[in-house]
């Protein structure tokens, strides 16, 4: 039976919370199912509630029924997982209460302690202190941090400093769940395992790049959190900039944490600052009003449950970014993300430069340029849009744009696409840091984002309305049309 080599006590702080129930516990179930947990690995749930092991196990079972699906739950896999479960209930905000945990967790040379902090960041410091005082922050220990890692550069530095008092950078695993998505990892394969793209991957051949992360959901009952954050902090600072960094980075020397993160940092450091001078031309903020998602009527942002009537928080952002380095000179990266948009769709479109000369002008005035489309979700896959001759004996050659479609579904039939958290939990347990975000990356990303927020504030830039179920404010079409280009909404 295959199993990972690492035996650990996996401590899940916030084990009764939404993220744990929806994502982390189901991910642990899938790792169990794939025999990827060491036979002696234990899972220790930690939360404030007073529960015994049996009640906790029942709660985990109920979450799995809800989020994996009753029909999909395999009894023998569940029985194996259930044997690993333990529960410790205490007040996480009191460092002195952590002795309860030390009674269950006893690190040895053969058992690493991996602590996953699925809690509000305000608790990070106390949790680290509590672990350290109970000798659970040993040199073999690892700590996994969930977002949000601060709300600006200053607060993210504070978090990093606090955690850094107890753990070395090599022990800190900052989650960005986009880095665990199969399709995001496929970007590495596409770029570095296919020499046909290597020579084309620069301003020499590429005209521009679009990254879209459109969601149909609204704020889903978390208005309070979201209203403090907004779409720029919630999606661009982390997910979109991580994807941008993977697209734009130089080839790392190896597929290890040091090499990959070093290259990503260089990209983030080279992002051209957005200032008062260019913020109006290069960014658009939007906020959704009521509308329809499919045929369902949905309220506007200011009518959502718990909303405050005067919020100026953005639920949509479009940004034209530039990376000031040799490879990407003059190549704009158009980023766009929003809630309550027409479709759930995350994709990257690489638009190549047009042919320098058209020998087919008698039949077609302009040849559409090639495009490489990487669909992150849904319908994961890769497409190349190219010109082909229409078969036939006509005197003039008829050309037609056609698509070479490598859909994951069809290409890897019967292969389940794992959830991002399965990959990330596995790598954290195994001690591989290359899919986690380094401190320097977080800080450079915040610096760029803070610049945009500051420029919005100074220029009094307010969010423009857009109807739920649309592709965002009209101004986002203008942002790209101004450069003679258009968004790839041709789905
Ligand atoms: C989270 C954001 O990080 O990512 C959410 O906080 C967002 O607001 C979610 O909905 C999107 O993730 P995915 O994997 O559905 O694209």
Boltz pocket constraint, residues with backbone or C-beta under 6 A from the ligand:
constraints:
  - pocket:
      binder: B
      contacts: [[A, 215], [A, 234], [A, 235], [A, 346]]
      max_distance: 6.0
